[in-house]
Amino acid sequence: MTLDIRQLGAFLCVAHHGTLGRAAQTLNITQPALSRTIKRLEDQVGAPLFERHTTGMVLTPFGHALLPHAKVLQHEADQATEEIDALRGLAKGTIRVGAVASAISLILPLAIARVLARWPNLQVHIVEGVGDLLTDALLKHEIDLAIGVSLTENEAICAIPDAEWHDTSDVIAAVGHPLRARGPLQVTDLIGHKWVLPPQGTAPFAEVVGLFREQGLPGPDVVVETRSIIAIKSLVTHAGFLSWMPRPMYDAERLAGLVQALSVKGAPRDRRLMVFRRRQGVLSGPAVKLLDALRDVAAEG
């Protein structure tokens, strides 16, 4: 069975909007024309893809089964179009990349600047997140490259050689935090203080818990869990919280005299950042351009 990419695009649009009317408006076609397109796809598949209700269109089990494959095929078609445009000298397309915040703070901007200096018509779509979110975005084809710390290599995802960096994470606190007046600290001195961290299941959370467990201590008092870097920095700066953060991420606040690393024995930890991609499929032209720039940045240290 050969699927028509235009029919799949119509199917995805209806699935997204939930009604023929809104989908037809988005696609700039008439509602009857869109209905005929969906019917032709259903005839080709040999099963109904939507349940028709007065309130809208709901995916059937057959529609749910087709949905992820349609997304992948649509994505591949978009990448093919971008590649052809690039070969024709138009050099258009979209770089889709995900990264942890520390990479977004320094590494990724350097690489993007290099790419756009040569190909100014490219667009960039960035997803910020930690390991679980980046893995999910790669598998869903929402991004083509991910810069992370602890993505698990498996049959679907692999690391790319020659594109890695190292940074250091510290316990951070506001400049006026009472712990700062006590000089060199032990991990035991951190007990009883409020913490804000990314959620359980992320590398930063695991690193802090590991720091405590190495000393035979219970975990930190994590009062707030959030993926928002702004929230973490604000709670550290204005509410007396402790946190754990790579140095590039709080460098601006350090230079502004708001946040500093605490001198905690055994606390600074080096980590390795790597670039990951899907094992299957060919990278788009824009993604290859970014990967080359990332490799150059890595080679320069």
Summary of the structure (lengths in Angstrom):
residues: 301
radius of gyration: 23.9
end to end distance: 50.0
largest distance: 74.3
contacts: 930
relative contact order: 0.14
helix: 48%
strand: 24%
